[in-house]
Amino acid sequence: MKKTLLFLSTALFLATSCVDSLDDYNVDPKSATKVLSVTLVSNAERSLARTVTSSSVNLNPFRLFVQYWAQTTYFDESIYNITTRPIPASFWTALYRDVLADLRESKKITAADQLISTGVRNNQNAIAEVLEVYTWATLVDTFGNVPYSKALDINNPQPSYDDAATVYNDLIARLDAAIGQMNTTAGSGAFENGDLLYKGDMTSWKKFANSLKLRLALTISDVDNTKASQLAVQAASGVFTSNDENAQLNFLSTAPNTNPVWEDLIQSGRFDFVGAGTFITRLNTLNDPRRNDYFKLAANGTYRGGVYGTNNNYATYSAPGDKLEDPTLPGVLLSYSQVEFLLAEAVERGYAVGGTAAGHYNAGVTASILEWGGTTTEATTYLAQPTVAYATAAGTYKQKIGVQKWIALYGQPVDSWREYRRLDSPTLTAPTGALSALPLRLTYPVVEQNLNGANYKAASSAIGGDAVTTKIFWDKF
């Protein structure tokens, strides 16, 4: 017995003498000790696509703000109650923590990687920069002034807020620099396997960057027409030219990488949404060929919209269509259809981007119909109607383009909300019982008031008040 105990004691001594300290026992040999830059970009792309295309009322209420959908049992978001649950905080956190923080860290890792060529390093940095610019612009378009130059610093938990127009100018400069860095012959190294948008194809990334530049240009056109014209002309020759070039993430059929809209409509087992009468009535009036893609027939055999701003019987009205119930439906960040409408507007503003307003308008409508599974014949028939044709449709160019862009951006609710505010078209009104007029921004997260109070108060004062009716700097009319 003594020999046995002596043997065990000796064995334990030898075992423990192999490590420097007890901390070595707490190392998980299966956990990564080094993060690859490309994995951070992958996660940022996934998080960004999920955030801007989601239909979760706890995160992305913008389909309701632009009155695509009405609600059934609960209708808080349709009357603009966004503070009972932390909706602004959810959107804010998703972009800062899950997108921007990953992209910032990715660029640090890329900069320190001595095993890649300068061309590859520049391309990887440019990809991250384009995604950052897109995300920062989304934050500004949603909140106005935001923490920017002092943000994402773990040593500064109370960052000051930057002026929104100043941020936009810096984003445009950063985007130009990223475009200048792109080398379409150098490749993007490991990003070819981890880039979920374009597989590291720098020609495609350059088109996305130019298309984004065009979007930023038109966004500021009412506050700086000269700069907007210059930027639009620079970008126009390098933008998307077909639906095949859309900036989109192709979701998978199995969890956890399914489209979040499918998760809300099908996986949840809930029946929270029907089409809003505001939208469906317009589709019916225009005989829009996308109705059967956007919605299902109601029980009475028609496309019938519910009453926006109150509860609706799910069985009585048209529910979101089968395409939205597909787990693999792509999450679109920026589309060719969108680009063509921007070019149509640019022509109307006198910018030398080429083509005619009517030609770009027709291309935008056609691209949207094709994107949703329609045909060129359907597009031609639709555009031939006097109520749709550019020469005879009612209203100013902003109203004509605004209505058709509203219809086309059905799958891009964040973009649709921005364009509605910018073009003031279509005409939407708040429902009876709404807590405010239709929101022009989200209020700042409550956590900012509590933990970053001084900077929150300064930002609120600078923009004219932390209210949903305060306009973003580019919203002049």
N, C-alpha and C positions, 0 to 999 in steps of 0.2 A: 504494500500500500504506500509506504514511504517513497519507494522508487517511482511509482506511478505519479504521485504528487510532485516529486522532483522533476520528472519529465515534463509534466504540464506547465509547471512554473517556468522551466527553461524555455519551452516553446513560446509561451506568452511573452517572455522577456525578448526573445529574438524577433517576434512579430512586431512588438511595439518599438523596438530599436530601429526598424526600417523606415520610420517616418520622423520628420523633424519636430512635429507638434501634433496635438490632437486636431488642429484645423484641417490637416490632410485627410482625416477620416470623413470630412463633410463635403468632399469634392465628388460631384456626380459625374462619373466617367462618360455618361451618355449625353451630357449637356454641352452645347457649343461654347467654346472659350473665345472664339473669334467670329464676329459677325461680318458677312460678306456684304459689300456695298449693294450688289444687285438684289439681295433679299430685302433690303430696306426699301428699294425702289418698287419692287413687286408689291410689298405690303402697302406702300403709299398709294400706288395706282389702284389697288383693290379697294382700299378704304375711301379714296376720293370718289371712285365710280359708285360705290354703294351709297355714299352720303348724298351725292347730288341727284341720284335717281330714285332713292328710297321713297316709299309711300307711307312710312311710319309717321303718325301724327306726333310722336314724341321727338322726332328729329327733323323731318322735312314736311312742313304743312303747305308747301307752295302750290301743289295741285289744287288745294282748296282755295288759296288766295286768288288764283287766276280763274277759279270757278269751272274747272274741268269736271270735278266731282262734287257730289253732295254726300252727306252722311246719313246713316240710318239711326242707330240707337243713340249715339252721342254726337253732338254737333258743336262742341266747344270751339274747335279751331275754325269752324265756318262763321262764327260770330267774333272771331279774333281774340279769344281767350287763350293767350300763350304763356301766361305766368302761373296758372294753377299747377302745372307741371313744368319742369325746367326746359322748355323747348329751346329757347335761345342758347342756353348753356350746352345742350346736347350738340347742336350744330357747331357752335364755337369750339368745343372740346374735340369733336371729331376731326376738324380741320387742323387745329393747332397740334394736338397730341398725336393723332393717328396718321397725319399726312406730313405736315411741315417738319415736325421733329425728326421723323424718319429720313426725310429728304436732306435736311441739314446734316445729319450724322452720315448719311451716304456720301455726301460731298467731302466730308473730312476724311473718310476712309479712302476714297478715290485719290484725293490729293496726296496721301501718304503712301500710296501703292507705287513702289519703285519698279515693279515687274511689268508695267504696261507702258506702251509708247506714248509720246506726247499727244499724238492724234487721237488715240483711243481715250486717253484721260480727258481731253477736251470734249469729246463726244459724250462721254458718260456724265461729265459735269453739265453739259448743255441740256441733256435729257432731264436731269434733276432740276435745272433752272426753269425750263419750260413748265414743268409740273408745279414748281413753286410759284411762278408768276400767275398761273391759272388759279391756284388756291388762294394766294393773297388777294387777287382781284375779286374772287368770290366773297371773301371776308369783308372787303371794303364795300362791295355792292350790297351786302346784307346789313352791315352795321354802321358804316361810315368810318369815322376815325377809329383806328384799332392799334394795339401795341404792335410795332413793326421793327423799328431799328433796335429797340432794346428787348425784344421778345426772344423767347427760346433760350434764355440764359439761366441756367440752374442757380447761378449765384445772385440773380436779380429777380426774386419772386414778385416784385411789384413794379413791373415795367410801365413807363409812361406811354401815352397814346400819341401816334403820329397823325398829322393832318392828312385826310383822305386824298386830296388832290396831289399833295406832295408824294404820297405813297404811289399813286398811279404813275406819276412822272418817272419815279425811280424804277417801277416795274417795267415800263416801256424801255427805259435805257438798258435794264438787265436783259430783257427779251432780245433787243437788238444785238447785245454782246453775245448772247447764246447763239443766235443765228449766225453771227460772224465766226463763232468757234466751230461750227459744224463742218465736218469733213466727210463728204459722202463716200470717199474711197478708203478711209482709214478703218472703218468698222467700229464696233462698240464693245469688243471683247466679250466678257461674261454676260453682258446685258442682252446678248442675242438669245440667251436661254431664259432669262428672268424678266425681260421687259414684256409685260402683259398687253401692251397696246400695239407695238409695232415690231417686236422681236429684234430690237436694235437696228432697224432699217433707218439710216440717217436721212435718206431722201424723204421718207414719210414723215419723220420728225421735223424736217425743215418745212414741209407743207403745213403741218399742224402749227408750228411756231408762227408762220406767216398768216395763217388763218386766224390765230389768236390775236396777232398784231392788228389785223383788220378789225376784229371785234372790239378791241380796246380803242382803236381810232374812232370808230363810230360812236362808242359809248361816251366819249368826251366831246363829240362834235358840237353840242349846244353850248359848251363853255369855252372851247378853244378850237374854233373852226379852222384856223390856219394850220395848227399842228395836226389836227385830225386829217385834213386834206393831204398834208405831206406824208403822214404815216400810211394812209390808205393807198396812195399811189405807190409807195415803196413796197407795200405788201402784196398788191393785187396780182402781180405776175407770178407769185409763188404759192398761191392758195390752193385748196382742194378743187379738183375738177370732176370728181365723181363720188358716188356713195361708197365706192370701194376704199376711199381714203379717209373715211370718217374716223375721228379719234374716239374709239370705243373699246370697252373691255367685254370680251365674249365670255359670259358666265357659263358654268358647267351645269350638268343635270343632277349632280349629287352635292349634298351638303359637305362642307360649309361654304361652297363657292357658287351657290345659286343666286339668281337675280333677287334682290330684296323685295321687289314688288310681288313676285311669286310667293315669297315667304309670307307676306302680309295678306295676300288674297286667298292662297290655297293652303299652305303649310299651317297657318294659324288656325284654320277651321272657322274663321270669323267671316261675317258678311257685313262689313262696316261701310261700304261705299257703293253708290250708284252714280251714273252720269248726272251732271247738273243740267237742269233745264236751260240755263244760260248758254251752255255749250252745244248741247244736242239740238236745241231749236235752231241755232245758227247752221249746224251741219245739215239739218233737214231742209232748211230754206235754200241752201246752196246746192242741194243734191250731191253732197260730198261723197266721193267713192270710198273714203276712209272710214265711213260710219261702221261698216261691218268688221273692220279691223280694230277700231277703237272701243266698240261696245257690242253687247249682245242684244238681240231683240227682247223687248219686254213681253210679258204674258199675253198682251193683246196683239202681238205680231208687228208692232211698230218700234221705232227707236224713240223712246220716251224718257225725258229727263225729269229727275226729282226736283223738289223745291229746295233751293240753296238757302242754307241758314237755319234749317230746322231738321227734325228727324223724319225719315222716309221709310216706307215699307219696301224692303229689298225686293220682294216678289213682284211689285207693281211696276218697277222702273227698269231701265236698261243698266245692267251691271257692266263693269269693265270687261273688255273683249278677251277672246281666247288667247290672243297673242301676248297679252299681259299676264296670262296664267302659265306661260312657258318659262320654266326655270332657266333656260338658256338665252332668253331675250337679252341682247347686248345692252350694256349701260353706256349711253352715249354722252361724251363730254362736249364734243363740238362736231357739227354735221355739215356736209356739203350743202344741203338745203339752206341751212342757216347762213352760210357764206354767200350764196347767191342773193338772198334777201338783203344782206349787208351791201353787196355790190349794187343792187338796184337803188338802195337809199343813197349810196355814194354818188351815183350818177345824178340823181335828183338834186343833190347838194352841190353839183358842179365840179366834183372831183374827177380828175382825168384817169379813171380806172379802166376805161374801154367798155364797149358794148352800149346797150341802151337799157333804160330802166325797165321797160316792158320785157326785153329779152331775159334779163336776169330774174325778174319776177316770175316769168313763165318757167325758167329753169329751176327756181326754188320750189315752186309748186309741184312740178313734175318729179323732182328728186324726192320730195317728201312722199308722194303717192307711191313711187317705186320702192322707197325704203320700207314702206309698210306692206308691200306685197301686191300693189296695184300694177296696172299696165300703162304703157304710153298712150294707148287708145283711150283709156279712162281719163288720163290727164288732159289729152287734147279735147275731149268732149266737155270736161269740166271747165277748162279755160275758155271755151267758146261761148259760155253763158255770159250774157251782158252783165250779170251781177258779179261775175268773177273776172272777166277780161279786164286787163289793166286800163285800157282806154275808156271803158264805160262803167267800171265799178264805182260805187259811190265814195265821195270823200276826197281828201287830200292824199298826197303820196304817203304820208305817215299813216293815215287811216287805212288805205288799201293794203300797204305792206304789213301794217300792224295786225290786221285781221287774219291775213293768210299766214303770217309768221306765228301767231297765236295757235292756229290750227295745226301747223306743221311741228311745233315744239311740244306736242302732247307728251312725248316721252322724255322731255328735258325741262322739268318744272322750274328749276332754279333759273335757267336761261329765259324761260317764258315770263317769269315774274319780273326779271330785269327789263326785258324788252317792252312789256306792258307799261312799266313805269316810265321808261325812256320815250316811247312813242305815243303814250297816252291813247292807245288803241289796242283792243276794242274798248268800248265804253262799258265799264263794269261799275256796279253800285253795291254798297254795303247792304246786307239784308236787314229786315226789321229785327230789332233787338240786338244788333251788333254793338259791341263795346266801344267801337271807334269807327272812323272811316276805314276804307280798305288799307291795310298796312303798306307803308312805303319803305319800311325797314323793320328789322327785329330790334327789340330793346336789348341793352347789354345784359349779360348774365348776372343774376343776383350775387353769385360768388365774387364777382368783380366789385360790387358795391361793398361787400363785407370784408374782403381781404386786400383790396387795392383801392380803397376808398378815395384817397386824395386824387389819384390819377383818374379814377372814374368820374369824380365831380368835375375835374378840369375838362375832360373829354365831353361830358354831357353839356357843359356850358358852351364849349367851342362849336358844337354842331347845332346849337339852338334848342337843346332839351332832349332828354332820353325818352322820346315818345315814338310810337309806331308811325305817326304822321309827319315826323321830321324827314325832310328830303335828303337824299344822298347828294353830294356836291354836283354831280352831273345832271341831276333831275331839275331842269330849269323851268319847265312849263307844266 
